[in-house]
Amino acid sequence: MNAIKRARHFIEQNPQERAAKVLSSLVLALETEHSFELSQLYELDLAAFELAIEILKEWRLDRYYAGKAKLFDISLQLSQMKS
């Protein structure tokens, strides 16, 4: 399973966890080309940090990957829940 799909599943299953919020913020920043505070990544446990790095790699390699849209949608939903 690729990182984008794993992140989407993680966020869907754990929307209240700090790691899910950081990952969704990262995705929103990547998609909207807004800034992201990198120090948030260092607050993650190793597994979530590595997932974030994998997301960055996949995003860079394939900006138009279809699964990205689903991850962006769930990240946007989580962002709106925080408001």
Secondary structure in CASP SS format (residue, H / E / C, confidence):
PFRMAT SS
TARGET T0000
AUTHOR 0000-0000-0000
METHOD secondary structure of the structure
MODEL  1
M C 1.00
N C 1.00
A H 1.00
I H 1.00
K H 1.00
R H 1.00
A H 1.00
R H 1.00
H H 1.00
F H 1.00
I H 1.00
E H 1.00
Q H 1.00
N C 1.00
P C 1.00
Q C 1.00
E C 1.00
R H 1.00
A H 1.00
A H 1.00
K H 1.00
V H 1.00
L H 1.00
S H 1.00
S H 1.00
L H 1.00
V H 1.00
L H 1.00
A H 1.00
L H 1.00
E H 1.00
T H 1.00
E C 1.00
H C 1.00
S C 1.00
F C 1.00
E C 1.00
L C 1.00
S H 1.00
Q H 1.00
L H 1.00
Y H 1.00
E C 1.00
L C 1.00
D C 1.00
L H 1.00
A H 1.00
A H 1.00
F H 1.00
E H 1.00
L H 1.00
A H 1.00
I H 1.00
E H 1.00
I H 1.00
L H 1.00
K H 1.00
E H 1.00
W H 1.00
R H 1.00
L H 1.00
D C 1.00
R C 1.00
Y C 1.00
Y C 1.00
A H 1.00
G H 1.00
K H 1.00
A H 1.00
K H 1.00
L H 1.00
F H 1.00
D H 1.00
I H 1.00
S H 1.00
L H 1.00
Q H 1.00
L H 1.00
S H 1.00
Q H 1.00
M H 1.00
K H 1.00
S C 1.00
END
